[in-house]
Amino acid sequence: MEIAIAWLTMAALILLVLGIIDPGTALFWSKGVKTRKRAAMIYGFVFFATVALSIVFFPRTNLESKLYTLLAFGVIALAAGYVNPQLVLPWRRDATRRAVALFYLPPIALIAGAIFYTGMTTQVDPRYDLRPEELSSASEPELIKYRAAEALDGDNNLGMARIRNIELSDAADGGYDVVVEYNMDDVVFVSFFKIKAEEDMTKVYKALYSGDFDLNKVTVTGYFPVGDRDRKNPSVPVWTTTLDKTQAKNVDWSKSDYELAGEVLPKLWKTEYMHPDYK
């Protein structure tokens, strides 16, 4: 299926370019008016439709990532249709904004509902999960592991469990040293890896330091199958950061994850390791 969709996507792209150069040849099957605008609308729509299908059938991404990408395509199409209805409804000669809304809003609402449902049903790693009735009687180490696993629950967009391992050890000067290892998302571009990793690490630090835990320091390491286009190689450490209690006590943990990741924590945590390919 993936191969067939890939060929259709490539054919649509070629015909889209050809339609801009020579619409008569690109629209060889059409008996109507053959213009660049019509060729661009028809093959542009087919191209984006096949890209959306490739996302659905692409085996490396999990369901939630596919839904978010499809939602983005739907919103973009809806916005484009508000400007030019004919662009996103090329098969209709009387395309209107109302027709665009009726065609695209129902699937957008359905996808948004599916995203909400998958988010509500995402499971904490069973190695560290605690049932509600167990929270009050759980030990501090168990609660620390649970909160860290809850911050990065479910799978990454490669279908791997997000949490790899969580370890605790007694610090020499009191409190716990916590090590959290997780599988990073595939965000394609190297420059985006750091941004996404900052968000993930912030979630862990906030979950632990905003709780009433006796912590000495927390270390977070992101893993990823570096140097493999198919992402089938074993994952290796990409980025390791540490935030100790001295820096953490000066942080206003009531701030949003966005504020903490973008303006606060990257200035406080210490980078212990960065893979050469991601510096």
Secondary structure, 3 states (H helix, E strand, C coil): CHHHHHHHHHHHHHHHHHHHHCHHHHCCCCCCCCCHHHHHHHHHHHHHHHHHHHHHHCCCCCHHHHHHHHHHHHHHHHHHHHHCHHHHCCCCCCCCHHHHHHHHHHHHHHHHHHHHHHHHHCCCCCCCCCCHHHCCCCCHHHHHHHHHHHHCCCECCCCCECEEEEEEEECCCCCEEEEEEEECCCCCCHHHHHHHHHHHHHHHHHHHHCCCCCEEEEEEEEEECCCCCCCCCCCEEEEEEEEEHHHHCCCCCCCCHHHHHHHHHHHHCEEEEECHHHC
